[in-house]
Amino acid sequence: MKEMEVLGLSEALEENIKEEKRVIAFLLNEELIGINIKNIIKITKKLDITPVPKTPEYIMGVMNLRGNIVPVVNIKKMLGLPNADNIDEQEFILIIDTQLGNVGLMIDKVVGAITIEDEEILPAPINSIGIDSQYITGVIVTDEEIGNKSLLILLDIDKLFYKNEEEAEARAS
């Protein structure tokens, strides 16, 4: 609590400042997923993707985005979700900023921006939704159903795409 003095009168004020976040919500196999809007660079329709040999199977290839080469990831394969090979349904690419640079995520459908409060975030359930809980910041029960789902899963981009300094140094030597 802080004290405020107005015209010589002291009054105690309670700070009711709620921390709000904005997330971009999208669908993967009918699951409602959210990523902090601070990590989003662009949402684009699926562009030409050039395959790159000898990459992990979840990396679809690279695409040219306004002169920048961006790796494109099949996020369903990366997270071990079903229907990962059916990429025809994935019409959009979400370009995100990660520790590794810009990365494109193949997604099914963009739902939109949602404002959430920190106190609404619940701990991630252990593997009950098919995504390893280490990649989930938390879940939110939404007021209205979005795409037949009322549970918004918040992905932790930093844990999905992290820069391992030790691994990089070992390869360099």
PEQUI-V814437 format. One record per run of one state. SS is the DSSP state (h for helix, s for strand, l for the rest). FROM is the first residue (numbers start at 1). TO is the last residue. If there is no record, write none. Layout:
BEGIN
SS|FROM|TO  SS|FROM|TO
END
This chain:
BEGIN
l|1|1  s|2|6  l|7|8  s|9|13  l|14|19  s|20|28  l|29|30  s|31|36  h|37|39  s|40|45  l|46|49  s|50|50  l|51|58  s|59|65  l|66|67  s|68|73  l|74|74  h|75|79  l|80|86  h|87|89  l|90|91  s|92|98  l|99|100  s|101|107  l|108|108  s|109|117  h|118|120  l|121|121  s|122|122  l|123|132  h|133|135  s|136|146  l|147|148  s|149|155  l|156|156  h|157|160  l|161|164  h|165|172  l|173|173
END
